[in-house]
Every structure is written in structure tokens, then in C-alpha cells.
């Protein structure tokens, strides 16, 4: 149900009625410094959260090897607070507006699992709730579905193959007919949730050292290998279900899950020949929660070219190196996961807890074909009903394209066998309502007709239904913002120009960069000019000045919301000051900031005393926002600016232009992510259980791929009040994040460095049939840093059919084609390789090695940080 | 006549090829839909595009291949992605059609052949049949209703009946179809609750399925009825004022005899072809209705494929519409000769 709530929320973001404006707030006291955002000329660099001091203090720059992976949740919350403060002070977070929650109305026949909304969990309607009575003939004409939970979707997903999709729509649908190793359920008091094992017989992962389960002293303890016992066979009571009428599919209905089935899913997903999107993503993953050996297995199976589940000798040999094992001990069948970096119990569980990993029998995959699994075949003679084998409380029952999708309750589900008060709803009935895309009231009209069991209340009906006894207020899980493009022309060119590092743009499509958008005072003026209270209330939403919604947990095991921590409150103090109480709104502060901005622009020559008009462009998600939201927000901003200009006796006026693309998601792909905006409406959601990791989206290098705010270089040290201080050292934003997320090596300027590098000094053809390569691998040296080179690797084609690896020592190599005549890799890092036969011939033909690099293990302060890679080009002279 | 027919059919085929070729290139010369994201997700995306035949790649750069879409390195290799040449894509598409392969859908229905999405695995389940079902009833209703009203208005020319009919025709012909649809939904579904608010599923009771036809039929009929009515009235009033009809009256035929035996027949000559063109217009007009009412037909598929940039499905759908349009045009031209014996297509002067 929550997944549908998210669908409803995402399409109903602007669908709520205007209400009367609240009374204006009292003017708050100015709380921030004069310059607020960006760098200042002050030389004071002391962290504001430490004891205040007006003395100049120069703290050292964090240089060396650092990792904070094994710190407690409290320490990591403090780090998160530092990062958030830096982000807020430097406008990295954009202009927060409101949380994406809203009002949800339920059919009277629905009894929810709990009346109190549980953050990150919901009302537990499907699991613990039930339906009092049927819908009646007016609500549902088909008797079979009277006891089904009726919801809707705006788009037919057309498939349940979550393994081969990059979006979330299919994944949400697939989750309704699958399950995972662990799940959450209401606690006894029904005011929170707790984790428990579903396919896992254990409620927690078990730490393993040297092949044996060891006790875990505390939740922060790190281990590389974790084990859980899984439900198998008759004793496990987990069976497959299908509603297909095809004999060779029906044969699987009611069969028990076996231990091998758990492994089969991973083999299918990571088989490179299948080219499953999520498999490619999984194999390429690095960082915390990465399983060992996935990339190698993916590459090996890709080169073998056998689709489905490849259990050839070569594939099995490669799978031996993957950090996924099965076995049996005294407690039963188990799965064991080995990660590339040590991880605590909770994140070990979280990293492998996905519906993507539900078990599947190899015979079923072979029967259906991996190309057709969970979807239609190319001739549409079989549907997702025929090609899906479900494990979970519900299974897919029927599929009528663009009309109706139904799931039926699995009466053999073991949880229900143990407790008949669970999953009492007979099924899930999902209507496809395409009209929702163009009419924000369409779903609500269906609800009023009695066709739906729940719906979000759109804007036009908010006045009437906000206080309806069936309506509940649901908090959001992300904060809608106006993201900021504060690039200078030079920076924009660097990031998005013809040879941009983030995106490459034709000169004819260059964005018109406005000089005022890179002025810190102008940005501050924007922040303080928006009356978020009034704006959000009109949308039935909760105003917010936070980057994180209340759903983000700094202690996921105990459900502690980051919003409630002192670290978060401290992060907001300097910038927002007393305006926290008015959600950042202050006419006095906005005018002060805009006046300073105007003076700056006059000094720079960007405007002069006779300039009549300047403008900014805001990009929204939908046309409906342009006329309503854009007009209102634009009014706030332009009023404040124009008042400031008038008070300075200047004629300049700010014009706010509002635009929207054809498709709502294009606001990200065509504007926010490629610098084609001044302000842009949008939000990125991350893992609410790991808000520290989510801060990656604020890095200016865009390593997450989802940076939306541009203009500040997070890889450089801040100055003065905007510097980032942690444990009495100064950090770059990127450096502190890297250290907290997985470990970092930092140079004298606080920037992240690679642990090792490889340089090729000789690459030549010898005797026209051999290739000679020589060079050196250099490793960083810092206290607490241990770099151990593992292999020099390369290939001359993307298929990895001539992939080779050379290991430290003399004569140690492995490769997939003939051709290493001699190799040596000395202790001082120098290496010398002579290639011959097919390997040399390929390299000569290609003119070099387009993929050439070195793998190395990196350990920082006793914590293994993973296998890293450094690359270099290797053309042959 | 035979020779003319062959010529028209040949021209229709040639026109189809030209239209589809132009559409193919116009669609494909748009900027390639790029994504943003980290290197791994971009590589996965472009590899998928390569599997669909839209992109080619290699591990080294090839400037001669044209504009570089993306390049990157991850643990699976180094990739340089370029858009596949349009000529090559076109050639692959055309040769695929001759083998009955219209290409696989990318987004609408992943892994399914584009034409199978339209014509279905069984005729009854197909989108095309659904659209035909939706459009045939308005034709069956609007033709007699429109012509009947037109005759009535013509017979009562300049009387109150004529004024009322003409006014209503003017109002309904001015209102866009999507306004009519929304009005019908608001009135019959959301306010009175007597008709389904969306297309019923196949498993609904027969009565519900029957009621589900009413709103689409009404929505598609109003405009057509008005059109036929106005056209029939105009043609009939013109014929009724002609000399040969006066002669028929003077020869002793009653008014109704002269109208039914002579006037109507002459008035139908231009009307019958308009019925054929109306059918084509209905197929395109039902796009909006299908989207609003949730009908899984080829009209809503057309809009969805454009929005999703599912080119294979778009081209298959476009081919269907082009074929229907041109075949109807051929029938239209040939029908003149049958309706009016004075007309001989391709006859020598």
C-alpha cells in the first residue's frame, strides 16, 4: 500500500486546494552572519558548534588516511551534522519548500493495522489490517474482488521483471508478488516497527569468522562475512505460487523452495550474458555493501555467452570467488555473504535484503526463458501471470493490459498459517487509471464513486475533505525543493560546456548564465523571501527548511529520526537563526540580502543604475505548476527583490519566468542534471536508513549521478565561517564524506587521492609480433594506510575475451587467451611484461590497450576499504 | 477502371512507403534520448540501446562513426557509444518488416514485438480490435442519426425545427471532443453514477461491459452526427431546389416520392465518401477518448509510444494508421464510380 501511496503522492504533488493565507508571522531576529552562504573574507575558521571564540584559530587540514566506517551511530550522526551544516551554509541543498506528505483518505470499510502512521513503515494495512465489508455492486461489479484491496496506478508496468528495469514502477509492482529475506512489522505497542526474518529463519544476520558463527558484542561491530539460515523444503513451509493455466508452469505451483533456488537467482542476475540491468548495476557496485567477486563473475559469464543460469565449469569456477555461498550447519540450511569491506550487522542485512533476490528454481527459468521471465514473451502468447513464480503473501492472478492487474492472497503463506489475523485481505485489485496523468482529480473521483479504497486528497478537494474522519495526514519521505544553479559562466562551461565534465552541450544550447545567480547575497535573499508556511499549507503539506525529511533515520536499528537530533538542529542554527520558527521566512533578512546583492552587482558591473529588469528562470515538473506554484513563488521572490531595489532608489526589477517540460521527469534529465536552469523544482530520495550515504548527491563531482545543485566546488576547502571542521581538523566536503562512507586518502589540500597509480613508461612492438610494456605502480604512503597491489590488468576489447592479469612476483599471470611470454612485478613497483601470440596480435591491431590498470586492496586503520582500481591509457607506439 | 484501380493501389503503396520513411527519419533525427547518472547506470542504459539496434559501441573511439553519445569505463570494460547510422537502422527496420519482425518494444511492453502489441496474440485481445469496436458503434449510430436529422432539417427548412437542429449542430460541432468526453464522464459517471467511469475489464459482468460502451459511443457520435446532419441538410436543400426535382413534381410525383426517388440519391453522392473519411477521422479522434477513458486501443498506444520514445511501437502504429488512411482513400476514390454512374475513373476523355 505504501508503494501505491508513493505513486499517488508523486503524481499528486500539486493536486491540493489553495487555503486562506495564514496571518503573517512576527518578524524574527536576524540570526545569521552578514555573508551567510559561500565563502567569507573572515579568517575565523573555528567550527561554530564548538565553544565560540572571536580569536583567529588556524586548524590543520585533514591530510592522510581516514575512515569512519566503524564509528558508532552517534559519531556518524555528528559527521552527518557537520556535512549538513556545510551544505546548508553553502546552499548545496537548494531551497527547501515542503515535505511530500499530504492527506490520505480511506474507504470506511478499511481497517488499518494501526491508526498511528509509523515513519518509514506506514499503517500496515495489508499485513495487519482487514476489510469490514464488500464494496457493493456500485463499487465493484465482480464478486470475486469484493474482499480485495482496491488501488490504482497511472501506468501499466507491462512487466514484473524488476531485474531488467532501471525505474521504480516495475519494482513496486513486483514487490507485491515477492518477498525478501527480512521485513518489518509493527511492534507490540503498534507505535513503531521492528525487523524480523521472512525467508530468513534468523531475525538478524550472524557474524562469521573463519567459517564459524561468532557472537556479536554490539551493533557497531564490523565483519566481512555474515550468515543467515533460510527457509527451505517442507520444514521451511515456503512454496511457489502461480496462477498460470499452462501445464509446465502449473507444475511449479505449491512446490517447496530449495536451498539451490536461492543461489540460482544470483547466478541469473549476475550472468553477464543476460545483460540484466540490475545485474550490470550490481556487478559494477563498489563501496559499502558490495559483495565480493561479482564483477569477475559477470565478466566471465559475459564472455562465455550462455544466457539463463550458466553452470558450466568455467562459470562455476568464477562463482566460487563470489561472496555468496550456501551450506548446511546444525541450525539448518544457510546463505553466507562476504562483503568487500567489513560491515555491521544491520547494513549487512540491509545490503542483501531485496525482493530481487527471492529464490527461483532453475527449471522454471529454463522453461520460461530469461528474456521472458516475469513479463510477456515476444508474441504475447504468455503473460506475466504465466511467466512469474511468486514467493510471498500474494501472487499475480490476472493481467489485463492497461485495464486491470490483480494479485491473489497466497493462503499457503507460512505467516498466515501461523497467524490467520495476518494478510486478511483477499487480494489486491489495481486499476490502471491513465486519466490521472492529465487530470489530478481523476483518482479522487474514482474514490468518491466507491471504486478505490484509498486515495490522496487533491488540492481542489482539500478544503472539504481535510477534516473528514476518513482522512489522515501522512508525513513525507522527501522534501521538495527549488534546486539552485549558481554557476559562474566559467564554471558552467567547465561542467556543461562542449567538453563539459558533467554533460556535453552544443554551443547553440548553452544556458544563459545570470551573474546574480552566483551572488551569495542574492541566493540568501531567495531563501528568506519565501513564505513556506503559507505556501505549504495551501497544498496540504508540511513546510520544511530541512534537507532531510523526518523519515531519515540516524539510528536505523532503533528508529531514531535524524531530524530529532541535536546535530541536525545545530546544522541549521547559523544560517536560519530565529527564522527556524517561521520556516525561514523573513522580509527583513531577505531585503537586507537583496540590497547587498544589488550593491555587489553594481560594483561588478553586472547591472547599472539604469538597468530596468533582470530575470531568473524556474523550471517545474508540470504545466499546472507554472500557473499556480510558479506564480505564487515568483511573487514572493520578485516582491522582496523589487522592494529592496526601490529602497535603494533603483529602477531594476526582478522578473521570474516559469517553465515546464512536456514530461515531468524531463525536468531532471533535461534541466536540473545538465545545468539548464536557474532554479528547478525537484527532489531526490535516498536510502532513509543511511542518510550519511545519501549526502553523496551533494558532491559537485556528481559521483552519485544525481547532483541537482551546482556552483560550489565541494572538493575544495571552505574558508572562514564556511569551513568544515571535524575533530579539530579542516575538511573538504568530499573528503569527510569519503572518509565516512568507505575510507579516504586526503592530500594537503583536503582532496581525495587514489591509493595507487600506474604509469606506463614503455609500450612498444618488438619483432612485429610481440608487445613489450614496462612501467611502475606507485602506492600512497600514510600512517594507518596499507595499500597492497593485487593485479595489473588489461584487455583490448569490451568482451574481455583477451583479458589478462599479472600478479606481483615473477612469471605470475593469468589470461583468457594465449600470450604472456614473460612478466615480472617487483617490490619497488616496477613491472615488465612481454606479450606474444593472440594477446599481442590483438593489442597491435587495436593500437594499444584501452583498458589497462591496477587493482589494489586498500586498508585504512585496520579496516579493509575494498578492492580499488586505478586506470591509465596504454597506446602502443 | 481496372487500370485506374491498379494505379491507385500502386500509388497508395508508394505513398505509404514515402510517409513511413519520412516519419522514420523525422523521428530518428531528434536528439538521442540520453540519460544522466553515474557511469555504471549510463553504460547499462547504452548497452540496452545497443541491443535494440539504436547504438553501436566499441572499446576505442571511432570519430568516423559520428557524434559520441557517451564514453566510460567500469569493471565490465571501456565503452565508446555512438548512435547507429540512420540508414543502417532504416535498413534493419525495413528488412525486419519483410521478415515479419517489427522490432521489440522498449518501454510500452518490453520484450514484445511491436506489431503483436497492436494486433495481439489473439484477435479478440488485440488493441486494434478494441479500437475498431469503439469506433464501429459511433459509425453505425451517427450515420443514420445524422442523415436522418439532416433530412428532417432540410424538409423543415427555415422552420422552428430546422433552427433548433441547426443551433444544436453548431454548438456540438464547436465543442472539442475532449470537452464532450469530460462532460459525459462528469454527468453520467461522477454525478449520476449510472455509467462506468472507465473502460470495464474483460472479466466484468456483461451489463457493465455493455454500459462501458455508452460514453465512448456518445462522445464519438456527437461530432459525427452534427457533421452528417449539416452536410445532408445542405446537400438536400440544394438538390431540392434544382430543376429536375421540380420537373419530377410537375410530372406528378408526390413530395416524398420525389425526395426519396431522386433528391436523396443525388444528395448522397458527396455524403457517402464523407462517411469513409469520417471513419478515418474517428480512428484518430479516439486517441483522446482512449487516453481519458482508459481504453487499451491503438490510439492511446500511439500517444504512449511517442511519450515513451518507443520507436518500434510508434512506427508499427504509424504504419497501421497510414495504411488505413491510404486504403480508405483508394476505396473512396473507387467508390465514386459506383455511386455515381456518370463518373468513370480513369476513363478517356
Interface residues (C-beta under 8 A of the other chain):
Chain A: X138 X141 X142 X144 X158 X159 X161 X164 X165 X166 X272 X275 X277 X280 X281 X283 X284 X285 X295 X298 X299 X302 X371 X372 X375 X376 X377 X378 X379 X380 X381 X398 X400 X401 X402 X403 X404 X431 X432 X433 X434 X435 X438 X439 X445 X446 X448 X449 X451 X502 X503 X662 X663 X668 X669 X673 X674 X702 X703 X704 X705 X706 X795 X796 X797 X798 X799 X800 X846 X847 X850 X851 X869 X871
Chain B: X34 X35 X36 X37 X38 X39 X40 X41 X42 X43 X44 X45 X47 X48 X51 X57 X58 X59 X60 X73 X74 X75 X76 X77 X78 X79 X104 X107 X108 X109 X110 X111 X112 X113 X116 X117 X120 X121 X127 X189 X190 X193 X197 X198 X199 X200 X201 X202 X203 X204 X205 X208 X291 X292 X293 X294 X295 X296 X300 X307
